[in-house]
Amino acid sequence: MDQLEKHSYDVLIIGAGGSGLRAAIAAHEAGLRVAIICKSLFGKAHTVMAEGGVAAAMGNRNPHDNWRVHFRDTMRGGKFLNNWRMAELHAKESPDRVWELETYGALFDRTKDGKISQRNFGGHEYPRLAHVGDRTGLELIRTMQQKIVSLQQDDARRAGMPSGAHDGRLKVFAELTVTELLLTPSGAVSGAFGYWRETGRFVVFKAPAVIIATGGIGKSFKVTSNSWECTGDGMGLALRAGSTLLNMEFVQFHPTGMVWPPSVKGILVTEGVRGDGGVLRNSEGKRFMFDYVPDVFRAQYAETEDEADRWYDDPDHNKRTPDLLPRDEVARAINAEVKAGRGSPHGGVFLDIASRLPKDEILRRLPSMTHQFKELADVDITAEPMEVGPTCHYVMGGIEVDADTAAAARVPGLFSCGEAAGGMHGSNRLGGNSLSDLLVFGRRAGEGAAAYVKALQGSYPVVPQVQVNECMQTALAPLERADGESPYVVHQELQQVMNDLVGIIRRADEIQHALDVLEKLNERSRHLAASGPRDFNPGWHLALDLRNMLLIAECIARAALLREESRGGHTRDDYPAMSEEWRKVNLICSLSADGRSVEVVKQEMPPMRGDLMALFSVEELKKYFTPEELQHLPAEDRTDVERKVEVS
């Protein structure tokens, strides 16, 4: 066997996006030695794709905003399938996490009176997204990256360490991929196994706590806004370690991705375009979103273009534009317009900001979008509309975690945060909630892992050598086959079947067909071959990533087949309505005992606390909850905190 590189830390964080870096800061502040593993280059995490802003109820643009309104909007957006405790913590703690970023050095856009500026976004009642133009995610990563460096420098000064030796307590391992979690005989975390992407050299990390912050699953789909790193690694690691995934059927297709030219299809077009006044039009020039307002949202959205336009300047006396409905509703509407033959020339619809704002204002508010379309599509968005269409963007499901500590189910020492963790967003995520989710639960994961490690009192688990040997054999297998399946061919077929059969609109027969194809792809994946040496070998990297992509694709398909309703990011053509009974059910995926297939079971959702239920009107709750649930709402909790609505 190879000479192994070995490291030992208190907390190991897999993923260097916003949630992973915030977890690292929290664990480091608790006095622990922390390692951060980055699959790509440090600072290039997929968090940079979150362009529009950070959702936090600071009330800077509208004083009526507060955590209760943010909580309500999040639950409404998720169609009440959210882990309500996570949604509560998120709404309450987001403002502090944003203000904290300023102390780290973040430079937000400002209002005229010097406060952090906030913009409108889909599903948010008030302008709530703190932003840096249309490149907020980039600023967040830049700020967190600099905070990590500053903590390393502080460590060096305190220890009197020489220059260049400042990462003993907080170290970043860039361009390194983890392929397996290591466990004790009792099933607790003992570390992780991985390899350097440049050389192929294997690395073993000994750590009693691991935080998974690896992001999403978009590269399992053909059209996606996700970068190459988003292959569901963390979810696959958690499943194989014995943990569970929650509600994987809910995949968000962002309504506005680029559709032309083919080389850039799927690249994200920020919701900030619509938040700043952009409107969607079909090939006939019609603002079609007024035709697609669901009954559950009709009371909050304008019925005419005049009222929708007035809302931007006078939101207290007008209803909001339906162009800013939650993302699942907008994506379905665009899909319907294209199918009806009213799409743009390249299979999307038109997003028009040019006729809505002066050129100078567009350049000021949307500099990245202006550059992106000019360079990639030769389109001047200050003078002509963009062509946009749905693109696989985010997964609401993920690792099942405890809301307060971010501890993963069933595996002691395992934690998760960010997109890799499920529950917070229910069946559909509101724009902007992702960045505040990263900050709130990244911090909680770091603190939860630190508390777990300190409770061990130095009695750390041993890394089993037999597991390390098995990990090496599994990783080397594609390189040792003289011939076999091409990982590129298998990946292409995986993306096509998920795109065609488990995409925006689903049916039982199509999902079952997808599962049949996935079963064959799984079998073929056991015979993948990658030629050449281990260094600089992308075919080998893809062969290893496919283990996770195929596993997660099966979770999505099996859960989608079982959930017989339409809700949020899961639309069943054969079950088009939402079901009050299905709202009470989470679907939990686990790996079978032989490790070859996915099992899905129903799990009843814990009932929402009465004081949180009281934040909604009874008429609204009736659209989602069963009569029995409303009947048992405690009498003392029946008064709405703001509107004094009583349960009849």
Secondary structure as UniProt FT lines:
FT   STRAND          5..8
FT   STRAND          11..14
FT   HELIX           18..29
FT   TURN            30..31
FT   STRAND          34..38
FT   TURN            42..43
FT   HELIX           46..49
FT   STRAND          54..55
FT   TURN            63..64
FT   HELIX           67..77
FT   TURN            78..80
FT   HELIX           84..104
FT   TURN            112..113
FT   STRAND          118..119
FT   TURN            122..123
FT   STRAND          129..130
FT   TURN            133..134
FT   HELIX           136..159
FT   TURN            163..164
FT   STRAND          170..174
FT   STRAND          176..183
FT   TURN            185..186
FT   STRAND          189..196
FT   TURN            197..199
FT   STRAND          202..206
FT   STRAND          209..212
FT   HELIX           218..220
FT   TURN            228..229
FT   HELIX           233..241
FT   STRAND          245..246
FT   TURN            248..249
FT   STRAND          251..258
FT   HELIX           262..264
FT   TURN            265..266
FT   HELIX           272..275
FT   TURN            276..277
FT   STRAND          279..281
FT   TURN            283..284
FT   HELIX           288..292
FT   HELIX           295..300
FT   HELIX           305..311
FT   TURN            312..313
FT   TURN            315..316
FT   HELIX           322..324
FT   HELIX           327..339
FT   TURN            340..341
FT   TURN            345..346
FT   STRAND          349..352
FT   TURN            354..356
FT   HELIX           359..365
FT   HELIX           367..377
FT   TURN            381..383
FT   STRAND          386..395
FT   STRAND          398..399
FT   TURN            403..405
FT   STRAND          407..408
FT   TURN            409..410
FT   TURN            412..413
FT   STRAND          414..416
FT   HELIX           418..420
FT   TURN            424..427
FT   TURN            431..432
FT   HELIX           433..456
FT   TURN            457..458
FT   HELIX           465..480
FT   HELIX           487..501
FT   STRAND          505..506
FT   HELIX           508..525
FT   TURN            526..527
FT   TURN            535..536
FT   HELIX           538..562
FT   TURN            568..569
FT   STRAND          570..572
FT   TURN            573..574
FT   TURN            580..581
FT   HELIX           582..584
FT   STRAND          585..591
FT   TURN            593..594
FT   STRAND          598..604
FT   HELIX           610..613
FT   TURN            614..615
FT   HELIX           618..621
FT   TURN            622..624
FT   HELIX           627..631
FT   HELIX           635..637
FT   TURN            641..643
//
